[in-house]
Amino acid sequence: MTFKPTEYLPYDFANRRHIGPSPEEMEEMLKVVGAESLDALIDDTLPPAIRQKEPLDFGKAKSERELLHHMRVTASKNKVLTSLIGQGYHGTVTPPAIQRNILENPAWYTAYTPYQPEISQGRLEALLNFQTMVCDLTGLEIANASLLDEATACAEAMTMAQRVSKSKVKAFFVDENCHPQNISVMKTRAAPLGIEVIVGSPDDLDASAVFGAIFQYPGTYGQLRDFTDEISKLHEHKGIGIISADPLSLTLLKEPGAMGADIAVGSTQRFGVPIGYGGPHAAYMATKSNYGRNMPGRIVGVSIDAHGNRAYRLSLQTREQHIRREKATSNVCTAQALLAVMAGFYAVFHGPKGLQAIAQRIHRKTARLAEGLSQAGFEVRPKAFFDTITVEVGPLQKAVMKSAVDEGINLRAVGETKIGITLDERTRPATLEAVWRAFGIEREDKDYTPHYSMPEKLIRKSEYLTHEIFHMNRSETEMMRYMRRLADRDLALDRAMIPLGSCTMKLNSAAEMMPVSWREFSLLHPYAPEDQALGYKEMIDDLSSKLCDITGYDAISMQPNSGAQGEYAGLLTIASYHRANGQGHRNVCLIPMSAHGTNPASAQMVGWKVVPIKSAENGDIDLEDFRAKTELHSENLAGCMITYPSTHGVFEETVTEVTKITHDHGGQVYIDGANMNAMVGLSRPGDLGGDVSHLNLHKTFCIPHGGGGPGMGPIGVKEHLVAHLPGDPNGGEGAVSAAAFGSPSLLPISWAYCLMMGGEGLTQATRVAILNANYIAKRLEGAYDIMFTGPKGRIAHECILDTRPFADSAHVTVDDIAKRLIDSGFHAPTMSWPVAGTLMVEPTESESKAELDRFCDAMLSIRAEIAEIEDGKIDGENNALKNAPHTVEDLVGDWDRPYTREQGCFPAGAFRVDKYWPPVNRVDNVYGDRNLVCTCPPMEEYLEAAE
């Protein structure tokens, strides 16, 4: 090609970052698809009636340099003070080795939920470390792999207590010393379930009148109390005792298990996870082993693989919402995996002695601070504490608070006359001196004899973190290598396409991720004064405005910090609207059979009755069934929940008819935003008749999945629902999360995505996502049946491959195909949902033609292997599909299989030089559930497995 010096060559950097195929590749793909142009393909795919009228216009898209400069300017509007507000949020130090090798490492943050255990052994081991840490610190037998935040963990514990309690009463006791946000979220969760929440002093607990009780330890104002007697009384009346405990304090204080607690919950934020203006952080839950099968969330367990070697997996998977649906005990379908991994590595990094030393330093500083205040004449309570004190200042409260801000410190206003102070790992002598000055005291922090202000009976007697993993050589060299070894066992988006239908595994670009670690975003306390978070406000306001433009809604609430929580918040909003209109009796929710399993679970959580709607032959909502059930339940219809485009990957032409029927009968329409990646810039749920939708920012808007969390599920609503959005958790009503904006330190990612793509780029991303999906469908057509298509034979952003016939023709299951794809270096598509025995494929716009072809080649090769079984050329039980995946150990030793090692280990699509080798063979799920082990096995077992 000849270049002319005067010729201008336009080049779209933004689109080439996020959009995989080049323009030339798109032309080739369109020929395969059989479309004259991308415009023509979109016209074939989307019904004209649902197309939005005006294109998205956010102005000129920013380059990376422009974006990062803009983010710096915005971040500078946040004032980073030393926040000693406490209330469950603490300053912490993220070890640089963990920040660089975990938080900022795409091998960890681009991974998906470990539903395919063979390619998730690294993060599963890291999560098992987390569970072991939680069990040891709480003194309970079984823990899950994290929950969303402490407040929602408290709420989950409350509803779990109701499930396992033998008591018949419907009341629940909440310690008045719980953090305010915990109380707020528990009240929200209790109301639609008919649970009466009694808030009071533990001294006033009537154990016979409640099915359970929760206590904060230490209390929000610093109180230390042994709850053994209260829990004993609860047990006498068949009640359940719950303790919400700060895990760092448990290195010094008597553990919940020693008090007889049935459940322990809390936040691991102070284990190296920045505050981030409220999140994301990993909450924890632990319980007694006999209650393990009633615990919400994910549990990592130990099983064996096909060769008898140890292998990790998610245990008790039959509790997932897709199976239990409206009978599910919780709608939790995610965790905070990335943050739990960080917290677990923090414990590995410091070990039990290091954690105890950190806790001791914090307590000694708190004791010195209290002594200085007491000697100056201030009344300091409580007398026994860990890291938090409350100071009586009378009418001086505002003056002292202002003086503290002048010193660069935020304190907590308690009532009208008190000030709360919580110290943390970042506290230094200069901090204490600044606090004293705020109180009008001039003294230096020196010449103190260390002393403790904890009652002897509450000093911990038992050992913890005894497993060898917490005693490994903690040199950075060894830590770095351990983290690298675990990462190498996993298959994440930095290695290969993850073609998961409905999960939208797309690029999380480096420029979008960088601001997350900036101190101006990561160090703010969620309850800091609003004038210290003006950068956050500017970002949240602008991102909300853009999301309103994209969705056709009038307002956005950023509070829900997962997609399932967004569903719940959206339904609560509708329920509140009905009550305000005197229609509180409306409690019936129509949900298609094909809906996400979290949909019926969420409806159940707001106290609604779920009425399922049939699917028509082509996968659409059965309109006759919908009409009939709407008529039948007209008087009590609260609303319907639909997914658009449908879960079957098709733009249903009847969507506006469905929404109109619902509205005609007084119901509201909830449109699930899981498939929004097929709509941005082309169609808006608010224009289709939607009243509320949640958006998966961890899907469509580029927040990474993090191995199973973090997520963000904000909701958009029409004007009439704005007054019913979730309230402020710090004193408001109707809160669904601990922080007002959920997990706001993630929002720079989605904002940066919108700014760098611009309206035109976002629309192009949607168009290419549809092209990529249709290209795969066309290449695989004939080899596999494509189950659902639109009127013109097109699919939306995902397609469902019917693999059910192979079970009869070759005894090959969908599991066999999924495991065989691992040999080619791919994560399997979504399995057996929404149709059992199928694969749902979503490539996203981020994948290049070469990667799409590699996947198609692998799938066609698998089909050829199935054909050989069908033709009797290969043994039906001893073949590469049944033995998949193959590990590197399969290359050595005896080989008695009727196919070569090369055929087994290097199928089509597999790289020769950079091949991904799974660390284990196929995992035995049944063995794992029958032999439930959810903490780290002894090191002797590791040695046995290695032999």
Disulfide bonds with the S-S distance in Angstrom:
none
